[in-house]
Amino acid sequence: MRRRSKIPEIYVTLLLILMYLPILVVVVYSFNDTKLFSWEGFTFSWYQKLLHNRNIITAFFNSLELAALSSLSASVLGTVGAVGIAGRHFRGRGALENLSLIPIMVPEIILGMAYLAFFSFLRLPFGMLTLVLAHTTFCVPYIFINVKARLAGLDPAIGEAARDLGASAPRAFFDITLPLIAPSILSGALLAFAMSMDDVVISFFATGAQTSTLPLQIYSMLKMGVTPEINALCTLMLGAVFLIVAVGRLVSARRQRRA
């Protein structure tokens, strides 16, 4: 028998190390008793300082609010757009679909400058409002792509059967179509949430002096040096993500057992 090559296993192992070693370093140094990258002892002091740092805490909750509002509004707009285009063949449909993907194809620096010029032209006060508008714009394509792909795989006869049985168009959508595309909406919304939480460039151009997001706060701290408080915050966020994933896996496993 031919011996199986170990190159794939080695490659995957090296890839996982490169992906997760930096994260492990961040977690470890959040407990380091010094700002330097040399181990001086174990401590929880950076977590205590983090809880008393109003700038970081405020920026973190601003980012959560911004990501929640932008992903929610983008989910509505993206879903409506995908449902409106699906199943309809008209002249210029391809151009319209390509146009809807421009926000994720154009470099962020160009989008940021465009938002700055547009909001200045409208004389909108820069702050949470302009941030939500800007983030919603570049988050819409993530929901639009997912929902459109899901709708393409659905049998249109399902909705037509509901209409034949007397259901109105809105009821057929909310009772039949919406539950079927809900997982796609949720996956797109989660991706949009993550992209909004992570954005720096567009937020830099669309924010005001009184509103700061977590990425912008960390970016501003680079001039004076980032303290391990950021490591502590990253560790807490990682723990929250792992907890949510674990709970989701448990719920999914229980549903499979019941089925």
C-alpha positions, 0 to 999 in steps of 0.5 A: 500500500502507498504511504500517505504523505504527511505534507497536508497535515504539516501544512494545516498545522503550520497554518493553524499556528500562524493563525492562532499564535498571535491571538495566544500571545495577546491573551498571555500578555494581558496577564503580564505585569509590565507593558514590555514584551517580556514576562515579569509576572502574573497579574489582573491589574490590566483588567482592573485598569480597563474597567476604569478606563472610560474612553475605552469602555465608551468607545467599545459601547459606541462600536456595539451600538454602531454595529447593531444599528448598521447591521439591522438596517442593512439587513432590512435594505439588503433583504428587500433588495434581494427579494425585489430582484429575485424572480424578476427579469428586466433590462438592466438587472445585471447592471443593478446587481453589480451596482449594489456590490460597489461598496465592497469593491471600492477601496475604503479610503475612496468610500471614506472620502466620498462619505466625508464630501457627501455628509459635508454637502448635506451639512449633517452633523458628524457623529453617530448618525453619519457613522450609521449611514456610512456603515449601513451602506457598505454592510448592505451588500453582505446581506444582499449577496447571501439572501440573493443566493438563497432565493436562487435556490428556492423553488418559486412554486412554494410561494405560488402555492401559498398564493393559490391557496388564498394567501396575500403577497405579504402573508406569503412572504412573511409565512413562507419566504422569510422563514426560509431565507432567515438563516441567510439574513442572519449569516449576512447580518453577523458578517456585517456586524463583524465588518462594522466592528472592525472598520477604521478607515471609513469611520475615520472620515465619517465620525465626529469629534465627540464620537469615537469607536473602539478601532479609532480609539486603539488607533489614536492610542498608537501615538502614545503606545498601546497598553496591555489594557487593549490585550485585556479587552481583546481577551474578554471579547474572545471569551465572549465570542467563544461562549456564544459559539459554544451556546450555539453549538449546544442549542444546535446539538439539542435540536438535532437530538430532538429531531 
